[in-house]
């Protein structure tokens, strides 16, 4: 398993670094330029790379594929929605665009890499994948609950994000923590995808993994695209409550995991 995790880590760095910098910095710059949350969200589909999928019927016949496809489509919905909106809300409440751009691009990528590294270390210790994945998903849900609480605090009359305030430190720590937990969850999920693809015929394994990776990216882009429109239509409090509910779905989904992946 360790020999397979090293190429996976390299792929994550090569693909994840440019994506992380773009997805973290570009929305802040667009919001600072005066775009609405809905318009900022509509830039997300431009991050989708071109993938060509073949032999779909044979791929879906691989044991565990439908369950894994459902998981990778949904496991990032709540996290992606919150991570798309929370920095923009901090910008609206007084944090400067250069400072926030630094925290939400370089800082976010660094925390994500740290989380991914920890995930790789945990899995190389021969821990069972699904129980580990359940634990990190629960930690992520708790982190999002804390971030949602901070959002409610920001709407109180006494809330200030001035330098040196506890609330300022708390929101920036929450931003970093969610990216750290997101990296941890992503590494565990990509390992799950790899385990599922290994159940396919050797000639189909690469294409099978590409299918799952494309679905994983579609799930992230879906909520990243819709988050701004949801915030504008539902309001921030209801929107973040929805993100919490969406983050609980993957935990429940794990209880339905097929035996082939257990």
TAMO-V483327 format. One record per residue. N is the residue number from 1. SS is DSSP state (@ for helix, = for strand, . for the rest). PSI is psi in whole degrees, 0 to 359 (NA if undefined). OMEGA is omega in whole degrees, -180 to 180 (none if undefined). Layout:
{{N;SS;PSI;OMEGA} {N;SS;PSI;OMEGA}}
This chain:
{{1;.;322;-178} {2;@;321;179} {3;@;333;180} {4;@;336;180} {5;@;331;-180} {6;@;312;174} {7;@;325;179} {8;@;319;178} {9;@;320;177} {10;@;318;178} {11;@;321;180} {12;@;318;-180} {13;@;315;-177} {14;@;317;-178} {15;@;324;-171} {16;@;326;-178} {17;@;307;179} {18;@;321;-180} {19;@;317;-178} {20;@;317;179} {21;@;317;-179} {22;@;312;-175} {23;@;336;179} {24;@;322;-174} {25;@;319;-175} {26;@;314;179} {27;@;323;179} {28;@;316;-180} {29;@;320;180} {30;@;320;178} {31;@;320;177} {32;@;333;178} {33;.;359;174} {34;.;5;180} {35;.;148;177} {36;.;164;179} {37;@;322;179} {38;@;315;-179} {39;@;323;177} {40;@;318;180} {41;@;329;-178} {42;.;351;176} {43;.;349;-175} {44;@;319;-179} {45;@;341;178} {46;@;346;180} {47;@;355;-176} {48;.;121;179} {49;.;158;179} {50;.;121;175} {51;.;141;176} {52;.;126;-177} {53;.;132;-179} {54;.;161;174} {55;.;46;-174} {56;@;320;-178} {57;@;315;178} {58;@;324;-179} {59;@;318;-179} {60;@;342;179} {61;.;350;178} {62;.;133;-178} {63;.;133;177} {64;.;357;-175} {65;@;314;-178} {66;@;318;178} {67;@;315;-179} {68;@;322;178} {69;@;316;177} {70;@;322;-179} {71;@;311;-176} {72;@;336;176} {73;@;334;-172} {74;@;344;-169} {75;.;340;-179} {76;.;1;-173} {77;@;306;-178} {78;@;315;-180} {79;@;315;-177} {80;@;321;178} {81;@;314;-179} {82;@;317;-178} {83;@;337;177} {84;@;325;-173} {85;@;322;-170} {86;@;314;178} {87;@;324;180} {88;@;326;177} {89;@;323;176} {90;@;323;177} {91;@;317;179} {92;@;335;-176} {93;.;14;167} {94;.;348;176} {95;.;141;-177} {96;.;150;-180} {97;@;318;178} {98;@;317;-180} {99;@;313;-179} {100;@;323;177} {101;@;322;178} {102;@;313;180} {103;@;323;-173} {104;@;0;176} {105;@;285;-179} {106;@;313;180} {107;@;317;-179} {108;@;318;180} {109;@;318;179} {110;@;316;179} {111;@;322;178} {112;@;318;178} {113;@;319;178} {114;@;317;178} {115;@;320;179} {116;@;321;179} {117;@;318;177} {118;@;319;178} {119;@;317;178} {120;@;321;179} {121;@;320;180} {122;@;320;-178} {123;@;334;176} {124;@;346;176} {125;.;17;176} {126;.;32;173} {127;.;150;177} {128;.;133;-170} {129;@;309;-173} {130;@;317;174} {131;@;322;178} {132;@;317;180} {133;@;320;178} {134;@;318;-179} {135;@;314;-177} {136;@;328;175} {137;@;323;177} {138;@;319;176} {139;@;318;-180} {140;@;321;178} {141;@;319;177} {142;@;320;178} {143;@;321;178} {144;@;325;176} {145;@;319;177} {146;@;318;179} {147;@;321;178} {148;@;321;176} {149;@;319;177} {150;@;324;178} {151;@;318;177} {152;@;322;179} {153;@;325;-179} {154;@;339;-179} {155;.;4;178} {156;.;154;-176} {157;.;331;-176} {158;.;355;-174} {159;.;128;177} {160;.;141;177} {161;.;32;179} {162;.;155;178} {163;.;135;178} {164;.;354;-180} {165;.;152;-180} {166;@;320;-178} {167;@;321;178} {168;@;313;178} {169;@;322;-178} {170;@;318;-177} {171;@;323;178} {172;@;323;175} {173;@;320;178} {174;@;320;179} {175;@;314;-179} {176;@;319;-178} {177;@;319;-180} {178;@;324;177} {179;@;324;176} {180;@;311;179} {181;@;326;177} {182;@;319;176} {183;@;321;178} {184;@;314;179} {185;@;320;-178} {186;@;316;180} {187;@;316;178} {188;@;322;-179} {189;@;319;178} {190;@;328;175} {191;@;320;176} {192;@;317;178} {193;@;318;179} {194;@;319;179} {195;@;320;179} {196;@;318;-179} {197;@;332;179} {198;.;345;177} {199;.;348;179} {200;.;164;174} {201;.;147;-175} {202;.;327;-179} {203;.;342;-177} {204;.;353;-170} {205;@;316;-179} {206;@;317;180} {207;@;322;178} {208;@;315;180} {209;@;323;177} {210;@;322;177} {211;@;311;-179} {212;@;321;180} {213;@;323;178} {214;@;318;177} {215;@;322;179} {216;@;317;180} {217;@;322;177} {218;@;319;179} {219;@;319;179} {220;@;316;-178} {221;@;330;-179} {222;@;306;-178} {223;@;328;175} {224;@;327;179} {225;@;321;-174} {226;@;347;-172} {227;@;315;-179} {228;@;317;179} {229;@;322;178} {230;@;319;180} {231;@;319;-180} {232;@;328;-175} {233;@;322;-176} {234;@;337;-171} {235;.;155;-173} {236;@;318;-176} {237;@;312;179} {238;@;323;-180} {239;@;313;180} {240;@;332;173} {241;@;322;175} {242;@;320;178} {243;@;322;177} {244;@;315;180} {245;@;319;179} {246;@;328;179} {247;@;341;177} {248;@;338;-177} {249;@;315;180} {250;@;328;178} {251;@;317;178} {252;@;325;-179} {253;@;329;-179} {254;@;333;179} {255;.;347;180} {256;.;11;-176} {257;.;136;179} {258;.;157;-178} {259;@;333;-179} {260;@;335;-178} {261;@;355;-176} {262;.;NA;none}}
